């Protein structure tokens, strides 16, 4: 029997079964709780964990992670979709979130599963993740090699009326860097303390490096003419020059700048002469994220082992060359001629901490989903950020038709601007079964207050706290009494305080959206530019470039999908499965002459269900959002894997 167990949510079954099949093809046997013969967790040696929004929210998956960690069972997270790992999942992630990454990383996963468990065990359990911005206060960074990482990914240009010069999502870069840090915990080397700078503004940079002894600044950005780009507090591009960096770093302890971007030679020399920085490593911003992150991590590791910056630089190039990646002409090492070698100040062995520390810069977060790269509603995100920052608004409502991107927009705001809410962010996905006590209970848990706390007491506490409460898909709440109770609670919040409410719905929901201090925003379809960019992302994701060799095909596709994110995604899936011609025809069937294509599509999907699956769906409508496969089997004896697959697809 296999000693490898795969833990995932049933909604991720397609990906899981594909991976299990590929592993079994090379004689690696994997089981899951959905097999007839379930392997007891006590008997496994390796736990594979699906990292996706649904799996990370599943209670069964979280329990498996906690059990494996408590028994020192090897855990290997498999990322199928971009998602925030649960706090207890503190191990390096195998990224298989796109077809290309799946193909590239499958051999690595196979080699890892065939390796000696004890050989790599120590690399998996020494990392500590800080999930609370308050928890890093008081940490003695002198016991670590302290690194500050600023990942710049603006949502708009300098004026806020157009896209940024380069579009990127910071989460991918951060997760690649953070997942490598546990591998730095090697014998005789001090642990690292990696901190993400949020927000990546010049003011935050100056305040952070002046307050703590960071020796390495990792600045992942790009150029706007001769300037480097940071962000302002609203996420717009902010060009900076060497004199601004000098002013920010002049009183810091930063010795090494690892820069993805380019400072003109004269400005780089000025920075070296007039600031504490003794060495600058520059990488071309056009290099892909994997290459820049791999180079950065190898450079950091070598410096942590006591190598000079010069030695670390060349060792990192050699490591990339082993993978046949040659970037010598896209990198540059600069230091003052008077300095022969630059070394970090490493803590002595008796002063070192026991494990690396990773601080993601975010406050406490509960339930916030992480969606694939956000590309649309740029102007709406800027406007939302401005409105919610104003004292006169207690809550902001996002209205719009189904699948237009309201939840996507709210989640992007919650992740990008969580730093505005140091006491935490609570995300509640509303359903017909939601109770007002559910929302309050989660809020109490976020604030670490006793569950018996009186509602009036909680309101008084929130006057002094800064919290964001997101109520997603509020229109699905069909109990007027429950809605009324929560509306009364929100209406009594002090709108001048730091606590804000953000909600999404098709339209106004009485009485909660009729309280004073509510600003209403109507979300429309993507602009042509945003829709085209999203389409390009899906073309890359589904690896279907060959279907769009003629520009007119993409124009036809965009005309059909009308700037609706859901239609763009569905259409690309049709084309991947059926080819361009048949895919466009299938797309036309759900959009032509139909007022609500989503309703038409879902009606069709329900009509083609088998009788058994339709009856199971009727029963499932009365269940809560959270349930397990085993629970379904107990409640619906005829429920099986075939029905599950039919409902999911």
C-alpha positions as CSV (number, residue, x, y, z in Angstrom):
1,X,0.0,0.0,0.0
2,X,1.2,3.5,-0.8
3,X,2.9,5.6,1.9
4,X,1.9,8.9,0.2
5,X,-1.4,10.5,0.9
6,X,-2.9,13.4,-1.1
7,X,-5.1,15.8,0.8
8,X,-7.4,18.1,-1.2
9,X,-10.9,19.5,-1.5
10,X,-13.4,17.6,-3.8
11,X,-13.7,20.7,-6.0
12,X,-10.0,20.1,-6.9
13,X,-10.5,16.5,-8.0
14,X,-9.7,17.0,-11.7
15,X,-6.3,18.4,-11.0
16,X,-5.6,15.8,-8.2
17,X,-6.6,12.8,-10.4
18,X,-4.4,14.1,-13.2
19,X,-1.4,14.3,-10.9
20,X,-2.1,11.0,-9.2
21,X,-2.3,9.4,-12.7
22,X,1.0,10.9,-13.7
23,X,2.7,9.8,-10.5
24,X,1.3,6.2,-10.8
25,X,2.6,6.1,-14.4
26,X,6.2,6.2,-12.9
27,X,5.2,3.7,-10.2
28,X,4.7,6.2,-7.4
29,X,1.5,5.1,-5.6
30,X,-0.6,7.9,-4.1
31,X,-3.9,7.5,-2.2
32,X,-6.5,10.0,-1.0
33,X,-9.6,10.0,1.3
34,X,-11.8,9.5,-1.8
35,X,-10.3,6.1,-2.6
36,X,-12.2,3.0,-1.4
37,X,-9.2,1.8,0.7
38,X,-8.3,4.9,2.7
39,X,-4.8,4.8,4.2
40,X,-4.7,5.9,7.8
41,X,-2.6,9.0,8.3
42,X,-0.7,7.3,11.0
43,X,0.9,5.0,8.4
44,X,1.9,7.6,5.8
45,X,5.4,9.0,5.2
46,X,4.6,11.9,2.9
47,X,1.5,14.2,2.8
48,X,0.8,15.9,-0.5
49,X,-1.3,19.0,0.1
50,X,-3.3,20.8,-2.6
51,X,-2.8,24.6,-2.4
52,X,-5.9,26.2,-4.0
53,X,-8.5,28.6,-2.6
54,X,-11.0,25.7,-1.9
55,X,-8.5,23.3,-0.5
56,X,-6.9,25.8,1.8
57,X,-10.4,26.6,3.2
58,X,-11.3,22.9,3.7
59,X,-11.4,21.7,7.3
60,X,-10.3,18.2,6.3
61,X,-7.2,19.5,4.6
62,X,-6.3,21.8,7.5
63,X,-6.7,18.9,9.9
64,X,-4.4,16.7,7.8
65,X,-1.7,19.4,7.7
66,X,-1.8,19.8,11.5
67,X,-1.7,16.1,12.1
68,X,1.2,15.6,9.8
69,X,3.2,18.4,11.3
70,X,2.6,17.1,14.8
71,X,3.9,13.7,13.8
72,X,6.9,15.1,11.8
73,X,5.5,13.6,8.6
74,X,7.0,15.1,5.4
75,X,4.6,17.7,3.9
76,X,4.8,18.7,0.2
77,X,2.4,21.5,-0.9
78,X,1.3,21.3,-4.5
79,X,0.0,24.7,-5.9
80,X,-2.7,24.1,-8.4
81,X,-4.2,27.6,-8.2
82,X,-2.7,30.8,-6.8
83,X,-3.7,30.8,-3.2
84,X,-2.5,31.9,0.3
85,X,-1.3,28.8,2.2
86,X,-2.9,28.3,5.5
87,X,-0.8,29.5,8.4
88,X,0.1,25.9,9.5
89,X,1.5,25.1,6.1
90,X,5.1,26.3,6.3
91,X,7.0,24.3,3.7
92,X,8.3,25.1,0.3
93,X,5.7,24.9,-2.4
94,X,5.8,23.0,-5.7
95,X,4.2,25.4,-8.2
96,X,2.1,23.5,-10.8
97,X,-0.5,26.3,-11.2
98,X,-0.2,26.5,-15.0
99,X,0.3,23.8,-17.7
100,X,3.9,25.0,-18.3
101,X,4.8,25.0,-14.6
102,X,3.1,21.6,-14.2
103,X,5.3,20.1,-17.0
104,X,8.4,21.9,-15.7
105,X,8.0,20.9,-12.0
106,X,6.6,17.3,-12.3
107,X,10.1,15.8,-12.7
108,X,11.2,17.7,-9.6
109,X,8.2,16.4,-7.6
110,X,9.0,12.8,-8.8
111,X,12.6,13.1,-7.8
112,X,11.5,14.5,-4.4
113,X,9.1,11.7,-3.8
114,X,11.7,9.1,-4.7
115,X,14.2,10.7,-2.3
116,X,15.1,9.7,1.3
117,X,12.5,11.3,3.6
118,X,15.0,11.8,6.3
119,X,17.5,13.4,4.0
120,X,15.4,16.5,3.4
121,X,13.2,16.4,6.4
122,X,15.1,19.1,8.3
123,X,14.6,21.6,5.6
124,X,10.8,21.4,6.0
125,X,10.2,22.1,9.7
126,X,12.5,24.9,10.9
127,X,10.8,27.8,9.2
128,X,8.5,30.1,11.2
129,X,5.9,32.2,9.5
130,X,4.6,35.4,11.1
131,X,1.0,36.0,10.2
132,X,0.3,39.0,12.4
133,X,2.0,42.3,11.7
134,X,2.1,42.9,15.5
135,X,4.0,39.7,16.1
136,X,7.2,40.9,14.5
137,X,7.5,43.8,16.9
138,X,10.2,43.1,19.4
139,X,11.9,40.4,17.4
140,X,15.7,40.7,17.8
141,X,16.8,40.8,14.1
142,X,20.4,40.7,15.3
143,X,20.0,37.0,15.7
144,X,19.2,36.6,12.0
145,X,20.5,37.7,8.6
146,X,17.8,40.4,8.1
147,X,16.5,41.0,4.5
148,X,13.9,43.5,3.5
149,X,12.0,42.7,0.2
150,X,10.1,45.4,-1.6
151,X,8.1,44.0,-4.5
152,X,6.7,46.7,-6.7
153,X,3.6,46.0,-8.7
154,X,1.5,49.2,-9.3
155,X,-2.1,49.0,-10.5
156,X,-2.0,52.2,-12.5
157,X,0.4,54.7,-14.1
158,X,1.6,57.9,-12.4
159,X,-1.6,59.8,-13.2
160,X,-3.9,56.9,-12.4
161,X,-5.6,57.1,-15.8
162,X,-3.9,54.1,-17.5
163,X,-2.2,50.8,-16.9
164,X,1.2,50.6,-15.2
165,X,4.3,50.4,-17.4
166,X,4.7,46.8,-16.5
167,X,1.8,44.6,-15.2
168,X,2.7,42.0,-12.6
169,X,1.3,40.4,-9.5
170,X,3.4,40.6,-6.4
171,X,2.2,37.3,-4.8
172,X,4.0,35.0,-7.3
173,X,7.3,36.8,-6.7
174,X,6.9,36.8,-3.0
175,X,5.9,33.2,-2.7
176,X,8.8,32.0,-4.8
177,X,11.2,34.0,-2.6
178,X,9.6,33.0,0.7
179,X,9.3,29.3,-0.2
180,X,13.1,29.1,-0.7
181,X,14.0,30.6,2.7
182,X,13.5,27.3,4.7
183,X,16.1,25.7,2.5
184,X,18.6,28.2,3.8
185,X,18.4,26.6,7.3
186,X,21.7,24.6,6.9
187,X,24.1,23.6,9.5
188,X,26.6,26.3,10.7
189,X,24.7,29.0,8.9
190,X,22.6,31.7,10.7
191,X,18.9,31.8,9.9
192,X,17.4,34.5,7.7
193,X,14.7,37.0,8.6
194,X,12.8,37.9,5.4
195,X,10.3,40.8,5.7
196,X,8.1,42.0,2.9
197,X,7.7,45.8,2.7
198,X,4.0,46.9,2.6
199,X,3.2,49.3,1.2
200,X,6.2,49.5,-1.2
201,X,6.3,53.3,-0.9
202,X,9.4,55.5,-0.4
203,X,8.1,56.7,2.9
204,X,7.5,53.1,4.2
205,X,11.0,52.1,3.0
206,X,12.6,54.9,4.8
207,X,10.7,54.2,8.0
208,X,11.4,50.5,8.0
209,X,15.1,50.5,7.3
210,X,15.6,53.3,9.9
211,X,13.7,51.2,12.5
212,X,15.5,47.9,12.1
213,X,19.0,46.6,11.2
214,X,18.3,45.3,7.7
215,X,21.6,44.6,5.9
216,X,20.1,43.5,2.5
217,X,17.5,45.3,0.5
218,X,15.8,43.3,-2.2
219,X,14.1,45.8,-4.5
220,X,12.1,44.0,-7.3
221,X,10.9,46.8,-9.6
222,X,11.4,48.2,-13.1
223,X,12.3,51.4,-14.9
224,X,10.3,54.4,-16.0
225,X,12.8,56.1,-18.3
226,X,15.8,56.7,-16.1
227,X,13.9,56.4,-12.8
228,X,13.1,53.3,-10.7
229,X,9.5,52.8,-9.8
230,X,7.9,52.5,-6.4
231,X,4.2,52.9,-5.5
232,X,2.2,55.6,-3.7
233,X,-0.3,54.7,-1.0
234,X,-3.0,54.2,-3.6
235,X,-1.0,51.9,-5.8
236,X,0.1,54.3,-8.6
237,X,3.6,54.4,-10.1
238,X,6.0,56.7,-8.4
239,X,9.3,57.3,-10.1
240,X,12.3,57.8,-7.9
241,X,16.0,58.6,-8.5
242,X,19.2,57.9,-6.7
243,X,18.9,61.0,-4.5
244,X,15.6,59.7,-3.1
245,X,17.1,56.3,-2.4
246,X,20.1,58.0,-0.7
247,X,17.7,60.0,1.5
248,X,15.8,56.9,2.4
249,X,18.8,54.8,3.2
250,X,21.2,57.4,4.7
251,X,20.6,56.4,8.3
252,X,20.1,52.7,7.7
253,X,22.4,49.7,8.0
254,X,21.8,48.4,4.5
255,X,25.1,47.1,3.0
256,X,23.8,45.3,-0.1
257,X,21.1,46.3,-2.6
258,X,19.8,43.5,-4.9
259,X,18.0,45.4,-7.6
260,X,15.7,44.0,-10.2
261,X,15.8,47.1,-12.4
262,X,18.5,49.4,-13.5
263,X,20.1,52.5,-12.0
264,X,22.2,54.5,-14.5
265,X,25.9,54.0,-13.7
266,X,26.4,57.6,-12.5
267,X,23.5,57.4,-10.2
268,X,24.5,53.9,-8.9
269,X,28.0,55.3,-8.1
270,X,26.5,58.3,-6.3
271,X,24.4,55.9,-4.2
272,X,27.5,53.9,-3.3
273,X,29.4,57.1,-2.3
274,X,26.7,58.8,-0.3
275,X,24.8,56.0,1.5
276,X,25.8,53.0,3.6
277,X,25.3,50.7,0.6
278,X,28.6,49.1,-0.3
279,X,27.5,46.8,-3.1
280,X,24.7,46.9,-5.8
281,X,23.7,43.8,-7.7
282,X,21.5,44.8,-10.7
283,X,19.4,42.4,-12.7
284,X,17.5,43.2,-15.9
285,X,13.8,43.7,-15.1
286,X,12.9,41.8,-18.3
287,X,14.2,38.5,-16.9
288,X,11.5,36.1,-15.8
289,X,10.4,35.8,-12.2
290,X,11.9,32.3,-11.8
291,X,15.4,33.4,-12.9
292,X,15.5,36.6,-10.8
293,X,14.2,34.8,-7.7
294,X,16.6,31.8,-8.2
295,X,19.6,34.2,-8.6
296,X,18.5,36.2,-5.6
297,X,18.1,33.2,-3.3
298,X,21.5,31.7,-4.3
299,X,23.1,35.0,-3.7
300,X,21.5,35.4,-0.2
301,X,22.4,31.8,0.8
302,X,26.1,32.3,-0.2
303,X,26.3,35.6,1.8
304,X,24.7,33.9,4.7
305,X,27.4,31.2,4.6
306,X,30.0,34.0,5.0
307,X,30.9,34.5,1.4
308,X,31.6,38.0,0.2
309,X,29.1,39.7,-2.1
310,X,31.5,39.3,-5.0
311,X,31.9,35.5,-4.4
312,X,28.1,35.1,-3.8
313,X,27.4,36.9,-7.1
314,X,29.6,34.6,-9.1
315,X,28.3,31.5,-7.3
316,X,24.7,32.4,-8.2
317,X,25.7,32.8,-11.8
318,X,27.3,29.3,-11.7
319,X,24.2,27.8,-10.2
320,X,22.0,29.2,-13.0
321,X,24.5,28.0,-15.6
322,X,24.1,24.4,-14.3
323,X,20.5,24.8,-15.4
324,X,21.7,26.2,-18.8
325,X,20.5,29.7,-17.8
326,X,23.1,32.3,-18.7
327,X,22.4,35.9,-17.7
328,X,25.9,37.3,-17.4
329,X,25.0,40.1,-19.9
330,X,21.8,40.9,-18.0
331,X,23.4,41.3,-14.5
332,X,25.9,43.7,-13.0
333,X,27.8,43.9,-9.8
334,X,28.9,47.4,-8.6
335,X,31.0,48.4,-5.6
336,X,33.5,51.1,-4.8
337,X,37.0,50.5,-6.1
338,X,38.3,51.1,-2.6
339,X,36.4,48.1,-1.3
340,X,38.0,44.8,-2.0
341,X,35.2,42.6,-0.6
342,X,31.8,43.2,1.1
343,X,30.6,40.8,3.8
344,X,27.4,40.8,5.8
345,X,27.7,41.1,9.6
346,X,26.6,37.6,10.7
347,X,25.5,36.8,14.3
348,X,27.9,34.6,16.3
349,X,26.8,30.9,16.7
350,X,25.8,31.4,20.4
351,X,23.6,34.4,19.5
352,X,21.7,32.9,16.5
353,X,18.1,32.0,16.4
354,X,17.1,28.4,15.7
355,X,15.0,28.9,12.6
356,X,14.4,31.3,9.8
357,X,11.7,33.9,10.1
358,X,9.3,35.0,7.3
359,X,7.1,38.0,7.8
360,X,4.7,38.7,4.9
361,X,3.9,42.2,6.0
362,X,0.2,41.5,6.3
363,X,-2.1,41.9,9.4
364,X,-4.2,38.9,10.7
365,X,-6.3,37.6,7.8
366,X,-9.3,35.2,8.0
367,X,-10.9,33.7,4.9
368,X,-9.4,36.1,2.3
369,X,-9.3,34.4,-1.1
370,X,-6.4,34.7,-3.4
371,X,-7.4,34.7,-7.1
372,X,-5.2,34.4,-10.2
373,X,-3.5,37.6,-11.3
374,X,-5.8,40.6,-11.1
375,X,-5.8,42.5,-14.5
376,X,-9.1,44.4,-14.7
377,X,-11.1,47.1,-13.0
378,X,-8.0,49.2,-12.5
379,X,-9.9,52.5,-12.2
380,X,-12.5,50.9,-9.9
381,X,-9.8,49.7,-7.6
382,X,-8.2,53.1,-7.4
383,X,-11.6,54.7,-6.7
384,X,-12.4,52.1,-4.1
385,X,-9.1,52.7,-2.3
386,X,-9.8,56.5,-2.3
387,X,-13.4,56.2,-1.1
388,X,-12.8,53.7,1.7
389,X,-10.1,55.9,3.0
390,X,-12.5,58.8,3.6
391,X,-14.1,59.3,7.0
392,X,-17.6,59.9,5.8
393,X,-18.1,56.3,4.6
394,X,-18.7,53.5,7.0
395,X,-19.1,50.9,4.2
396,X,-18.6,50.6,0.4
397,X,-21.0,48.5,-1.7
398,X,-19.9,46.9,-5.0
399,X,-22.9,46.2,-7.2
400,X,-23.0,44.5,-10.6
401,X,-24.2,41.5,-12.7
402,X,-23.1,38.1,-11.8
403,X,-19.5,37.1,-12.7
404,X,-18.6,40.7,-13.7
405,X,-15.7,40.6,-11.2
406,X,-17.0,42.1,-8.0
407,X,-15.5,39.4,-5.7
408,X,-12.2,39.6,-7.7
409,X,-12.1,43.4,-7.1
410,X,-12.9,43.1,-3.4
411,X,-10.3,40.4,-2.9
412,X,-7.6,42.4,-4.7
413,X,-8.3,45.4,-2.5
414,X,-8.2,43.2,0.7
415,X,-4.8,41.8,-0.3
416,X,-3.1,44.9,-1.7
417,X,-4.3,47.3,1.0
418,X,-4.6,45.1,4.1
419,X,-1.7,47.1,5.5
420,X,-4.3,49.9,6.1
421,X,-6.0,47.6,8.7
422,X,-3.4,46.6,11.3
423,X,-6.0,44.8,13.4
424,X,-7.0,42.4,10.6
425,X,-9.1,41.6,7.6
426,X,-12.2,39.3,7.8
427,X,-13.7,37.8,4.7
428,X,-17.2,36.3,4.9
429,X,-18.7,34.4,2.0
430,X,-22.4,34.8,2.5
431,X,-24.8,32.0,1.8
432,X,-28.5,31.4,2.4
433,X,-27.6,29.6,5.7
434,X,-25.4,32.4,7.1
435,X,-26.3,33.7,10.5
436,X,-25.4,37.1,11.9
437,X,-23.8,35.3,14.8
438,X,-21.4,33.6,12.2
439,X,-20.1,37.0,11.2
440,X,-19.7,38.2,14.7
441,X,-18.1,35.0,15.8
442,X,-15.5,35.2,13.1
443,X,-14.8,38.8,13.9
444,X,-14.3,37.9,17.6
445,X,-11.9,35.1,16.5
446,X,-10.0,37.6,14.3
447,X,-9.6,40.0,17.2
448,X,-8.8,37.1,19.6
449,X,-11.7,38.0,21.9
450,X,-13.7,35.6,23.9
451,X,-16.7,34.1,22.0
452,X,-19.0,35.3,24.8
453,X,-18.1,39.0,24.2
454,X,-21.2,41.2,24.2
455,X,-22.0,42.8,20.9
456,X,-22.1,46.3,22.5
457,X,-18.6,45.6,23.9
458,X,-17.4,44.5,20.5
459,X,-18.7,47.8,19.0
460,X,-16.8,49.8,21.6
461,X,-13.6,47.8,20.9
462,X,-14.0,48.4,17.2
463,X,-14.0,52.2,17.7
464,X,-10.4,51.8,18.7
465,X,-9.4,49.2,16.2
466,X,-8.7,49.2,12.5
467,X,-10.4,46.3,10.8
468,X,-11.8,45.5,7.3
469,X,-14.9,43.4,7.2
470,X,-15.8,42.0,3.7
471,X,-19.2,40.5,3.1
472,X,-19.1,38.7,-0.3
473,X,-22.3,37.9,-2.3
474,X,-24.6,39.5,0.3
475,X,-27.6,39.1,-2.0
476,X,-27.6,35.3,-1.3
477,X,-28.6,36.0,2.3
478,X,-32.3,35.4,2.2
479,X,-33.2,35.7,5.9
480,X,-34.4,39.3,6.5
481,X,-34.2,39.0,10.3
482,X,-30.5,37.9,10.2
483,X,-29.7,40.6,7.6
484,X,-31.4,43.1,9.9
485,X,-29.4,42.1,12.9
486,X,-26.1,42.6,11.2
487,X,-27.4,45.8,9.6
488,X,-28.1,47.2,13.1
489,X,-24.7,46.2,14.3
490,X,-23.0,48.0,11.3
491,X,-25.2,51.0,11.6
492,X,-23.9,51.6,15.2
493,X,-20.3,51.4,14.2
494,X,-18.4,54.7,14.3
495,X,-17.7,55.6,10.7
496,X,-14.9,57.9,11.7
497,X,-13.1,55.0,13.3
498,X,-10.7,52.6,11.5
499,X,-13.2,49.8,10.9
500,X,-14.7,49.6,7.5
501,X,-17.2,47.3,5.7
502,X,-16.9,46.2,2.1
503,X,-19.7,44.2,0.5
504,X,-20.5,42.7,-2.9
505,X,-24.0,42.0,-4.3
506,X,-26.1,42.2,-7.5
507,X,-27.7,45.3,-6.1
508,X,-28.9,47.0,-2.9
509,X,-29.8,44.6,-0.1
510,X,-32.3,46.0,2.5
511,X,-31.7,47.1,5.2
512,X,-27.9,46.6,5.3
513,X,-27.0,48.8,2.3
514,X,-29.5,51.5,3.3
515,X,-27.6,52.5,6.4
516,X,-26.0,56.0,6.5
517,X,-22.4,56.3,5.5
518,X,-22.8,53.8,2.6
519,X,-21.1,54.6,-0.8
520,X,-22.5,52.5,-3.7
521,X,-20.4,51.6,-6.7
522,X,-21.6,49.8,-9.8
523,X,-19.1,47.5,-11.5
524,X,-19.3,47.2,-15.2
525,X,-17.5,45.0,-17.8
526,X,-13.8,45.3,-18.4
527,X,-12.5,47.9,-20.8
528,X,-11.2,46.7,-24.1
529,X,-7.6,47.0,-23.0
530,X,-8.3,45.0,-19.8
531,X,-10.3,42.3,-21.6
532,X,-7.5,41.9,-24.2
533,X,-4.8,41.6,-21.5
534,X,-6.9,39.0,-19.6
535,X,-7.4,37.0,-22.8
536,X,-3.6,37.0,-23.4
537,X,-3.1,35.7,-19.8
538,X,-5.6,32.8,-20.4
539,X,-4.0,32.1,-23.8
540,X,-0.7,31.6,-22.0
541,X,-2.3,29.7,-19.1
542,X,-4.1,27.2,-21.3
543,X,-1.1,27.1,-23.8
544,X,-3.3,27.7,-26.8
545,X,-1.2,30.3,-28.8
546,X,-1.5,28.1,-31.9
547,X,-5.3,28.8,-31.9
548,X,-4.8,32.6,-32.1
549,X,-2.2,33.0,-34.9
550,X,-4.5,35.4,-36.7
551,X,-5.2,38.7,-34.9
552,X,-8.8,38.7,-36.2
553,X,-9.5,35.6,-34.1
554,X,-8.8,37.3,-30.9
555,X,-10.9,40.3,-32.0
556,X,-13.8,38.0,-32.7
557,X,-13.4,36.3,-29.4
558,X,-13.3,39.6,-27.5
559,X,-16.4,40.8,-29.3
560,X,-18.2,37.7,-28.2
561,X,-17.2,37.8,-24.6
562,X,-18.2,41.5,-24.1
563,X,-15.6,42.2,-21.4
564,X,-17.1,39.7,-18.9
565,X,-14.2,37.9,-17.0
566,X,-16.2,34.8,-16.6
567,X,-17.1,34.6,-20.3
568,X,-13.4,35.1,-21.2
569,X,-12.4,32.3,-19.0
570,X,-15.2,30.0,-20.2
571,X,-14.4,30.8,-23.8
572,X,-10.7,30.0,-23.4
573,X,-11.6,26.6,-21.8
574,X,-14.0,25.8,-24.7
575,X,-11.2,26.6,-27.2
576,X,-8.7,24.5,-25.3
577,X,-11.0,21.5,-25.4
578,X,-12.7,21.9,-28.8
579,X,-10.3,24.1,-30.9
580,X,-11.0,27.6,-32.0
581,X,-13.9,27.0,-34.4
582,X,-15.9,24.7,-32.2
583,X,-15.0,26.7,-29.1
584,X,-16.4,29.9,-30.6
585,X,-19.5,28.1,-31.6
586,X,-20.0,26.7,-28.1
587,X,-19.4,30.2,-26.7
588,X,-22.0,31.6,-29.1
589,X,-24.6,29.2,-27.8
590,X,-24.5,30.8,-24.4
591,X,-24.1,34.4,-25.3
592,X,-26.1,35.1,-28.5
593,X,-29.5,36.7,-27.9
594,X,-29.5,35.9,-24.2
595,X,-29.8,38.7,-21.6
596,X,-28.0,36.6,-18.9
597,X,-25.5,34.3,-20.4
598,X,-24.4,33.0,-17.0
599,X,-28.0,31.9,-16.2
600,X,-28.3,30.3,-19.7
601,X,-25.0,28.4,-19.2
602,X,-25.9,27.2,-15.8
603,X,-29.4,26.1,-16.9
604,X,-27.8,24.1,-19.7
605,X,-25.3,22.5,-17.3
606,X,-28.1,21.4,-15.0
607,X,-30.2,20.1,-17.9
608,X,-27.5,17.7,-19.0
609,X,-27.0,16.2,-15.6
610,X,-27.9,12.5,-15.1
611,X,-30.9,11.8,-12.9
612,X,-28.7,10.7,-10.0
613,X,-26.6,13.8,-10.1
614,X,-29.6,16.1,-10.4
615,X,-31.2,14.6,-7.3
616,X,-27.9,14.9,-5.5
617,X,-27.7,18.6,-6.5
618,X,-31.2,19.2,-5.1
619,X,-30.2,17.7,-1.8
620,X,-26.9,19.7,-1.7
621,X,-28.8,23.0,-2.1
622,X,-29.8,22.7,1.6
623,X,-26.3,22.1,2.8
624,X,-23.8,24.7,4.2
625,X,-20.8,25.8,2.1
626,X,-18.4,23.6,4.0
627,X,-18.8,19.8,3.8
628,X,-16.6,16.8,3.2
629,X,-16.9,13.9,0.8
630,X,-17.3,11.5,3.8
631,X,-20.1,13.7,5.1
632,X,-21.8,13.6,1.7
633,X,-21.6,9.8,1.6
634,X,-23.2,9.6,5.0
635,X,-26.0,12.1,4.1
636,X,-26.6,10.7,0.6
637,X,-25.8,7.0,0.4
638,X,-25.9,6.9,-3.4
639,X,-23.4,9.7,-3.7
640,X,-20.2,8.5,-5.5
641,X,-17.1,9.7,-7.3
642,X,-18.9,9.7,-10.7
643,X,-21.6,12.0,-9.4
644,X,-19.0,14.3,-7.8
645,X,-17.1,14.6,-11.0
646,X,-20.2,15.3,-13.0
647,X,-21.2,18.1,-10.6
648,X,-17.8,19.6,-10.6
649,X,-17.4,19.7,-14.4
